[in-house]
Amino acid sequence: MTTPHTTTARPDLALTLSEAGDGRPVLILHGGGGPATVAGLAEHLAQSTHTITPTHPGWNGTHRPDRLRSIGALAAAYLEHLEERRMRDVALIGSSLGGWVAAEMASRDSSGIITGLVLINAVGVLVEEEPITDFFALDARGVAAHSYHDPERFYVDPTHVPAEQLSLRQGNMTAMRALAGDPYMHDPELLDRLRKIDVPTLLLWGESDRIVTPAYGAAYAAAFADARLEVIAEAGHLPQIEQPDATLAAIDAYLAR
């Protein structure tokens, strides 16, 4: 991965981007856990595409202006950045919160820039029968239990985390609350807008996700005009980490089509 650089998307909004590889542009959007959660995915895809992996404003110590207070505003900023660079045939891949950003971008794309869409255990829509778990109410054990098929493998005792890293995590949670805390983790209108997206969409879902269940993913997929849900066995909210081979194979096949 290249060294991250910043670019000004709008006055008072600098985007921190990491770019690598050549070929079709692929914008990879991380979730609440930060860019490390999609680093392996970006490294793999940089072998065959031009990957662009932002750090969302407010994550990992980056600046988030006070006026940036919604996922819709963040999606608009990323879309504007792609338009200013005159990019075409862009594939979006978003994990969790990043999947919500990607869906918002696709629903707002009036120029036909986006031609591919992959959502990985995305949040962003309201499914009455399958409520999104309140992530902010979970302790470290609860986060592991809800996020992973094998919680013990991925649980990290916060008392063993260096103070600097804990501070970054707290900053990430503050940014996530500001962008997605009210209404909690969804846009009430997004589900109805998904039908207008004409891009073939792949939704990948860990079968053991307890934050947004596979049933939530099925309802998400059903709202698109052209979408397919693929469930990843023995994986939770981050299948790209728990089952990278299966996840990457599904994405590679989708992009090849």
C-alpha positions in Angstrom: 0.0 0.0 0.0 1.3 3.5 -0.9 1.8 6.2 1.8 -1.6 7.9 2.5 -2.0 11.3 1.0 -4.6 14.0 1.6 -6.7 15.9 -0.9 -9.2 18.6 -0.5 -12.7 17.4 -1.6 -14.5 20.6 -0.5 -13.5 23.7 1.5 -12.8 22.5 5.1 -12.8 18.8 4.1 -9.5 17.0 3.5 -9.7 13.4 2.5 -6.9 10.9 3.5 -6.5 8.4 0.7 -4.2 5.4 0.1 -3.8 4.3 -3.5 -2.1 1.4 -5.2 -2.1 -0.7 -8.4 -3.3 0.0 -11.9 -6.5 -0.8 -13.8 -10.1 -0.3 -13.0 -10.6 2.0 -10.1 -12.0 0.4 -7.0 -13.0 2.5 -4.0 -12.8 0.5 -0.8 -14.7 1.9 2.2 -14.0 0.7 5.7 -16.4 0.4 8.6 -16.3 1.5 12.2 -13.1 -0.5 13.0 -11.1 1.7 10.6 -9.0 1.1 7.5 -7.2 -1.9 9.0 -10.4 -3.9 8.6 -10.1 -3.7 4.8 -6.3 -3.6 4.5 -6.0 -7.2 3.3 -8.8 -6.7 0.8 -7.1 -3.6 -0.6 -3.7 -5.3 -0.8 -5.2 -8.2 -2.7 -7.2 -6.1 -5.2 -4.2 -3.8 -5.9 -2.7 -6.7 -7.8 -5.3 -6.3 -10.5 -7.0 -2.9 -10.0 -6.3 0.6 -9.0 -7.4 0.7 -5.3 -8.4 3.8 -3.5 -8.8 3.3 0.2 -9.9 6.4 2.2 -9.6 6.8 6.0 -13.0 8.4 6.8 -12.7 11.9 8.4 -12.4 11.5 12.1 -10.9 8.0 12.0 -7.4 7.2 13.1 -6.8 10.8 14.2 -7.8 12.5 10.9 -9.8 15.7 11.0 -13.6 15.7 10.8 -15.1 19.2 10.4 -18.1 19.8 12.7 -20.4 20.2 9.8 -19.7 16.6 8.6 -22.5 14.9 10.6 -24.1 12.4 8.3 -23.2 9.4 6.1 -25.1 11.1 3.3 -22.7 14.1 3.5 -19.7 11.7 3.5 -21.1 9.8 0.5 -21.6 13.1 -1.4 -18.0 14.1 -0.7 -16.6 10.9 -2.0 -18.8 11.0 -5.1 -17.7 14.6 -5.8 -14.1 13.5 -5.5 -14.6 10.8 -8.1 -16.3 13.3 -10.4 -13.5 15.8 -10.0 -11.0 13.2 -11.0 -13.2 12.2 -14.0 -13.1 8.6 -13.0 -15.3 6.1 -14.8 -16.2 2.5 -14.4 -15.7 2.6 -10.7 -16.5 -0.3 -8.4 -17.4 0.4 -4.8 -16.7 -2.1 -2.0 -17.9 -1.2 1.4 -17.7 -3.1 4.7 -20.3 -2.4 7.5 -20.5 1.4 7.8 -18.6 1.6 4.6 -21.2 -0.4 2.9 -23.8 2.1 3.9 -21.6 4.9 2.4 -21.3 2.9 -0.8 -25.1 2.3 -1.0 -25.7 6.0 -0.5 -23.1 6.9 -3.2 -24.7 4.5 -5.7 -28.2 5.9 -5.0 -26.9 9.5 -5.7 -24.8 8.7 -8.8 -26.5 10.6 -11.6 -23.5 10.4 -14.0 -23.1 6.7 -14.3 -19.7 6.7 -12.6 -20.3 3.6 -10.5 -20.6 0.3 -12.4 -19.9 -2.1 -9.6 -21.2 -2.4 -6.0 -20.2 -4.9 -3.3 -21.6 -4.6 0.2 -20.1 -6.6 3.0 -22.3 -7.0 6.1 -23.5 -3.4 5.4 -25.6 -1.3 7.8 -27.6 1.7 6.6 -31.2 0.5 6.2 -34.1 0.0 8.6 -35.5 -3.6 8.7 -38.1 -3.6 11.4 -38.0 -7.4 12.0 -34.2 -7.4 12.2 -33.0 -4.5 14.3 -29.3 -3.5 14.2 -27.5 -4.3 17.5 -26.6 -1.3 19.5 -22.9 -1.4 19.0 -22.2 1.5 21.4 -23.8 -0.4 24.3 -21.4 -3.4 24.0 -18.3 -3.9 26.0 -15.2 -5.5 24.5 -16.5 -9.0 25.1 -19.8 -8.1 23.6 -18.2 -6.6 20.5 -16.3 -9.9 19.9 -19.3 -12.0 20.6 -21.5 -10.1 18.1 -18.9 -9.5 15.5 -17.1 -12.9 15.0 -17.9 -16.5 14.4 -15.0 -17.4 16.7 -15.1 -14.6 19.3 -12.3 -16.0 21.5 -9.9 -15.9 18.5 -10.4 -12.2 18.0 -11.2 -10.9 21.5 -8.7 -8.3 22.7 -8.6 -7.4 26.4 -8.7 -3.6 26.4 -6.4 -3.5 29.4 -3.7 -4.9 27.1 -4.1 -2.2 24.4 -1.6 0.6 24.4 -3.0 4.0 25.5 -2.3 5.6 22.2 -4.3 2.9 20.3 -7.2 3.2 22.8 -7.3 6.9 22.2 -7.6 6.3 18.5 -10.4 3.8 19.0 -12.3 6.3 21.2 -11.8 8.9 18.4 -13.2 6.4 15.9 -16.3 5.8 18.1 -16.8 9.6 18.5 -16.7 10.0 14.7 -19.1 7.1 14.2 -21.6 8.5 16.7 -21.5 11.9 14.9 -22.1 10.4 11.5 -24.3 7.4 12.2 -25.7 7.7 15.8 -29.0 9.5 15.1 -30.9 7.9 13.7 -28.9 4.9 14.7 -27.0 3.2 11.9 -29.5 3.8 9.1 -31.1 6.3 6.8 -34.9 5.9 7.0 -35.3 6.7 3.3 -32.4 4.6 1.9 -34.3 1.3 1.5 -36.8 2.9 -0.9 -34.0 4.5 -2.9 -32.1 1.3 -3.5 -34.7 0.2 -6.2 -33.4 3.0 -8.4 -29.9 1.6 -8.5 -29.4 -0.3 -11.8 -25.8 -1.5 -11.0 -25.6 -5.3 -10.4 -24.9 -5.6 -6.7 -23.3 -8.3 -4.6 -24.0 -8.5 -0.9 -21.6 -10.7 1.1 -22.7 -11.7 4.6 -21.1 -13.6 7.4 -23.5 -16.3 8.5 -22.7 -15.7 12.2 -23.1 -11.9 12.2 -25.0 -10.8 15.3 -24.8 -7.1 14.6 -26.7 -7.3 11.3 -28.0 -10.8 10.7 -28.2 -12.7 7.4 -31.9 -12.1 7.5 -31.2 -8.3 7.6 -28.8 -8.9 4.6 -31.6 -10.7 2.7 -34.0 -7.8 3.2 -31.2 -5.4 2.1 -30.6 -7.4 -1.1 -34.3 -7.7 -1.9 -34.6 -3.9 -2.0 -32.2 -3.6 -5.0 -33.4 -4.0 -8.6 -30.5 -6.4 -9.3 -28.7 -7.9 -6.3 -27.5 -11.2 -5.1 -26.8 -12.3 -1.5 -24.0 -14.7 -0.8 -23.5 -16.0 2.7 -20.0 -16.8 4.0 -19.8 -19.7 6.3 -17.9 -19.6 9.6 -17.7 -15.8 9.5 -19.3 -12.9 11.4 -19.5 -9.2 10.7 -16.0 -9.0 9.0 -15.8 -12.0 6.7 -12.8 -10.5 4.9 -10.9 -11.0 8.1 -12.3 -14.4 9.4 -12.7 -16.0 5.9 -10.5 -14.0 3.6 -10.1 -16.7 0.9 -13.9 -17.2 0.4 -14.6 -13.5 0.6 -11.9 -12.5 -1.9 -12.9 -15.3 -4.3 -16.4 -14.0 -4.3 -15.3 -10.5 -5.0 -12.8 -11.5 -7.7 -15.5 -13.5 -9.5 -17.9 -10.6 -9.3 -15.4 -8.1 -10.6 -14.4 -10.5 -13.4 -18.0 -10.5 -14.6 
